[in-house]
Amino acid sequence: MNRFDGVKVLITGAGSGIGRATALRLVSEGAAVFAVDRSGEGLAATAASAGPPPGLLVTHTADVTDEEAVAGAVRAAAGRLGGIDVLVNVAGIHRTTPIGELTVADMELLFRVNAVGTALFCRQALPLLPDGSGVIVNVASSAAAHGNPYMTAYAASKGAVLGFSLSLAAEVAHRGIRVVPVSPGSVATPLAGPHVLPAGQDVSYYGRIRAPFGTAEPEQIAGVIAFAASRDAGYLTGAEIRADGGSHI
Ligand SMILES: NC(=O)c1ccc[n+]([C@@H]2O[C@H](COP(=O)([O-])OP(=O)(O)OC[C@H]3O[C@@H](n4cnc5c(N)ncnc54)[C@H](O)[C@@H]3O)[C@@H](O)[C@H]2O)c1
């Protein structure tokens, strides 16, 4: 498929996991991708995996919580690619903390990276996105809508991404710009897995969650994001896509 021939994409969190898989998927479908991450090492590994043209992958190191760096990344993307058609916000962090141990610093960090970082990129990129065809895909989480013990602050930050995205969709609909939140369930990346659960706590809840389709590979979520960003999804905006392998059916 070459759904993204000539399409210019800025994607964050492209140095690992879902963001890397999405960047590679979009390049493989012909996109010119401006790949942002705070990890230069991660971006180098992503670039090393990208295939030959017609797609293009350019990397750029930036921290999504740094307002100046976000503005600089958007400017650099537009300059290098000749514009931005699609913004995909994937960068994020995860923490599990029992409520009694939750600190203001934990909460602020999770919100700053997951919610504020996403909002900053949307704000900076929106004036450049083309009316009638611009797209924003924001990665939230199934945790935004389904309770998970020890994930209160993470879930709240992802609920913020979800709510932000739905309201933004309403705000920019008059320009013909689509905004789609994608909420993965459990995905096999460095961010997830049993290793993130807090020690010495009752984590039996997690053993009871049964995703009929198992844990996702990042490429499976990349496929969903690519669909949401593509013209195939041209009538889709302001609606969450929950890709959790049936965990909550
Ligand atoms: N893995 C899962 O099970 C799962 C489930 C639901 C949602 N998600 C969401 O998917 C997104 C991607 O997660 P992943 O599983 O691929 O994790 P990952 O750790 O493999 O990748 C996250 C990437 O974001 C980058 N990043 C983190 N903070 C940053 C910052 N301040 N500035 C710039 N880059 C930053 C990291 O360097 C990393 O490359 C996250 O938003 C995460 O919350 C993941």
PDBQT file of the ligand as one rigid body, heavy atoms in Angstrom, charges set to zero:
ROOT
HETATM    1  N1  LIG A 301       2.953  -0.248  25.758  1.00  0.00    +0.000 N 
HETATM    2  C1  LIG A 301       1.706  -0.237  26.187  1.00  0.00    +0.000 C 
HETATM    3  O1  LIG A 301       1.195  -1.260  26.721  1.00  0.00    +0.000 OA
HETATM    4  C2  LIG A 301       0.850   0.979  26.006  1.00  0.00    +0.000 A 
HETATM    5  C3  LIG A 301      -0.510   0.884  26.256  1.00  0.00    +0.000 A 
HETATM    6  C4  LIG A 301      -1.317   2.002  26.108  1.00  0.00    +0.000 A 
HETATM    7  C5  LIG A 301      -0.756   3.216  25.714  1.00  0.00    +0.000 A 
HETATM    8  N2  LIG A 301       0.582   3.281  25.477  1.00  0.00    +0.000 N 
HETATM    9  C6  LIG A 301       1.117   4.589  25.080  1.00  0.00    +0.000 C 
HETATM   10  O2  LIG A 301       1.800   4.454  23.858  1.00  0.00    +0.000 OA
HETATM   11  C7  LIG A 301       2.808   5.456  23.775  1.00  0.00    +0.000 C 
HETATM   12  C8  LIG A 301       4.111   4.816  23.352  1.00  0.00    +0.000 C 
HETATM   13  O3  LIG A 301       4.497   3.906  24.346  1.00  0.00    +0.000 OA
HETATM   14  P1  LIG A 301       5.423   2.667  24.060  1.00  0.00    +0.000 P 
HETATM   15  O4  LIG A 301       4.769   1.513  24.706  1.00  0.00    +0.000 OA
HETATM   16  O5  LIG A 301       5.820   2.615  22.639  1.00  0.00    +0.000 OA
HETATM   17  O6  LIG A 301       6.663   3.075  25.006  1.00  0.00    +0.000 OA
HETATM   18  P2  LIG A 301       8.226   3.201  24.733  1.00  0.00    +0.000 P 
HETATM   19  O7  LIG A 301       8.821   3.476  26.066  1.00  0.00    +0.000 OA
HETATM   20  O8  LIG A 301       8.696   2.034  23.955  1.00  0.00    +0.000 OA
HETATM   21  O9  LIG A 301       8.309   4.501  23.811  1.00  0.00    +0.000 OA
HETATM   22  C9  LIG A 301       8.037   5.787  24.309  1.00  0.00    +0.000 C 
HETATM   23  C10 LIG A 301       8.950   6.766  23.603  1.00  0.00    +0.000 C 
HETATM   24  O10 LIG A 301       8.610   8.081  24.051  1.00  0.00    +0.000 OA
HETATM   25  C11 LIG A 301       9.827   8.779  24.257  1.00  0.00    +0.000 C 
HETATM   26  N3  LIG A 301       9.646   9.845  25.240  1.00  0.00    +0.000 N 
HETATM   27  C12 LIG A 301       9.304   9.704  26.545  1.00  0.00    +0.000 A 
HETATM   28  N4  LIG A 301       9.287  10.896  27.142  1.00  0.00    +0.000 NA
HETATM   29  C13 LIG A 301       9.636  11.810  26.202  1.00  0.00    +0.000 A 
HETATM   30  C14 LIG A 301       9.809  13.217  26.214  1.00  0.00    +0.000 A 
HETATM   31  N5  LIG A 301       9.655  13.931  27.342  1.00  0.00    +0.000 N 
HETATM   32  N6  LIG A 301      10.150  13.838  25.061  1.00  0.00    +0.000 NA
HETATM   33  C15 LIG A 301      10.338  13.129  23.925  1.00  0.00    +0.000 A 
HETATM   34  N7  LIG A 301      10.210  11.794  23.861  1.00  0.00    +0.000 NA
HETATM   35  C16 LIG A 301       9.849  11.145  24.975  1.00  0.00    +0.000 A 
HETATM   36  C17 LIG A 301      10.807   7.742  24.778  1.00  0.00    +0.000 C 
HETATM   37  O11 LIG A 301      12.156   8.151  24.619  1.00  0.00    +0.000 OA
HETATM   38  C18 LIG A 301      10.438   6.546  23.922  1.00  0.00    +0.000 C 
HETATM   39  O12 LIG A 301      11.189   6.490  22.733  1.00  0.00    +0.000 OA
HETATM   40  C19 LIG A 301       2.875   6.124  25.151  1.00  0.00    +0.000 C 
HETATM   41  O13 LIG A 301       2.159   7.342  25.094  1.00  0.00    +0.000 OA
HETATM   42  C20 LIG A 301       2.154   5.138  26.044  1.00  0.00    +0.000 C 
HETATM   43  O14 LIG A 301       1.577   5.720  27.167  1.00  0.00    +0.000 OA
HETATM   44  C21 LIG A 301       1.399   2.205  25.613  1.00  0.00    +0.000 A 
ENDROOT
TORSDOF 0
